[in-house]
Amino acid sequence: MLIRLAILRLAILLTSATINAYTVPAAAASQCASPTAIAAIRTHWAAVRSQLNKVTDHEAACRAYAASFYESVTTRQAAAGCTADADITALDLVINGFNDLLATKCGG
């Protein structure tokens, strides 16, 4: 039962993230992040992952992983088409990392 609830929450979160990603205003989506900004964001996310590994509140950690996943997806969407492929690939690695964390630590 608990596993089903966690999977349902994750599915709702991902659906919400997808809907929100499509409703980002065009002006926000058209803003490009510089390679320096993307590197800073990636460093921040690495720190978030490191800190969350030490958290004892499982629900809070899962919410933080989900929020970071959503933030990384929206950053990638905003950067798509206006930064180098290497930057997009780096963001994809971050997204996959958070996706894996959500699956292994929060998916049951």
C-alpha positions as CSV (number, residue, x, y, z in Angstrom):
1,M,0.0,0.0,0.0
2,L,2.8,2.4,1.0
3,I,4.6,1.7,-2.3
4,R,1.5,2.3,-4.3
5,L,1.0,5.6,-2.5
6,A,4.6,6.7,-3.2
7,I,4.4,5.7,-6.9
8,L,1.1,7.6,-7.2
9,R,2.6,10.7,-5.6
10,L,5.6,10.5,-7.9
11,A,3.3,10.1,-10.9
12,I,1.2,13.1,-9.9
13,L,4.3,15.2,-9.3
14,L,5.8,14.2,-12.7
15,T,2.5,14.9,-14.5
16,S,2.3,18.3,-12.7
17,A,5.8,19.1,-13.7
18,T,5.1,18.2,-17.3
19,I,2.0,20.4,-17.4
20,N,3.9,23.3,-15.8
21,A,6.7,22.9,-18.2
22,Y,4.4,23.4,-21.1
23,T,2.8,26.5,-19.5
24,V,6.1,28.3,-18.9
25,P,5.7,31.8,-20.4
26,A,7.5,32.2,-23.7
27,A,9.5,35.1,-22.3
28,A,10.9,32.9,-19.5
29,A,11.6,30.0,-21.9
30,S,13.4,32.2,-24.3
31,Q,16.0,33.4,-21.6
32,C,19.2,31.6,-22.1
33,A,21.5,30.5,-19.3
34,S,25.2,31.0,-19.8
35,P,27.6,28.1,-19.6
36,T,28.9,29.7,-16.3
37,A,25.4,29.9,-14.9
38,I,24.7,26.2,-15.9
39,A,27.9,25.2,-14.2
40,A,26.9,27.1,-11.0
41,I,23.5,25.4,-11.1
42,R,25.0,22.0,-11.5
43,T,27.3,22.7,-8.5
44,H,24.3,23.8,-6.5
45,W,22.4,20.6,-7.4
46,A,25.4,18.4,-6.4
47,A,25.5,20.1,-3.0
48,V,21.7,19.5,-2.7
49,R,22.2,15.8,-3.4
50,S,25.0,15.5,-1.0
51,Q,23.1,17.2,1.8
52,L,20.0,15.2,1.2
53,N,21.9,11.9,1.6
54,K,22.3,12.8,5.3
55,V,18.7,13.8,5.9
56,T,16.7,11.5,8.2
57,D,13.3,12.8,7.2
58,H,12.5,10.5,4.2
59,E,9.4,12.5,3.1
60,A,11.3,15.8,3.2
61,A,14.2,14.4,1.2
62,C,11.8,13.0,-1.4
63,R,10.0,16.4,-1.8
64,A,13.4,18.1,-2.1
65,Y,14.5,15.5,-4.8
66,A,11.3,16.1,-6.7
67,A,11.6,19.9,-6.5
68,S,15.2,19.6,-7.7
69,F,14.2,17.3,-10.5
70,Y,11.5,19.8,-11.6
71,E,13.9,22.7,-11.4
72,S,16.5,20.9,-13.5
73,V,13.9,20.0,-16.1
74,T,12.7,23.6,-16.4
75,T,16.3,24.8,-16.6
76,R,17.0,22.4,-19.4
77,Q,13.9,23.5,-21.2
78,A,14.9,27.2,-20.9
79,A,18.4,26.4,-22.1
80,A,17.4,24.2,-25.0
81,G,18.3,25.7,-28.4
82,C,20.4,28.5,-27.0
83,T,23.4,26.8,-25.4
84,A,26.0,24.3,-26.5
85,D,25.2,20.6,-26.7
86,A,27.7,19.9,-23.9
87,D,25.6,22.1,-21.6
88,I,22.4,20.3,-22.5
89,T,24.1,17.0,-22.0
90,A,25.3,18.1,-18.6
91,L,21.8,19.1,-17.7
92,D,20.5,15.8,-18.9
93,L,22.9,14.1,-16.6
94,V,21.6,16.1,-13.7
95,I,18.0,15.3,-14.6
96,N,18.8,11.6,-14.9
97,G,20.6,11.7,-11.5
98,F,17.6,13.2,-9.8
99,N,15.3,10.8,-11.6
100,D,17.4,7.9,-10.4
101,L,17.3,9.2,-6.8
102,L,13.6,9.6,-6.9
103,A,13.2,6.0,-8.2
104,T,15.6,4.4,-5.7
105,K,15.0,6.4,-2.6
106,C,11.4,7.5,-3.0
107,G,9.8,4.9,-5.4
108,G,9.7,2.1,-3.0
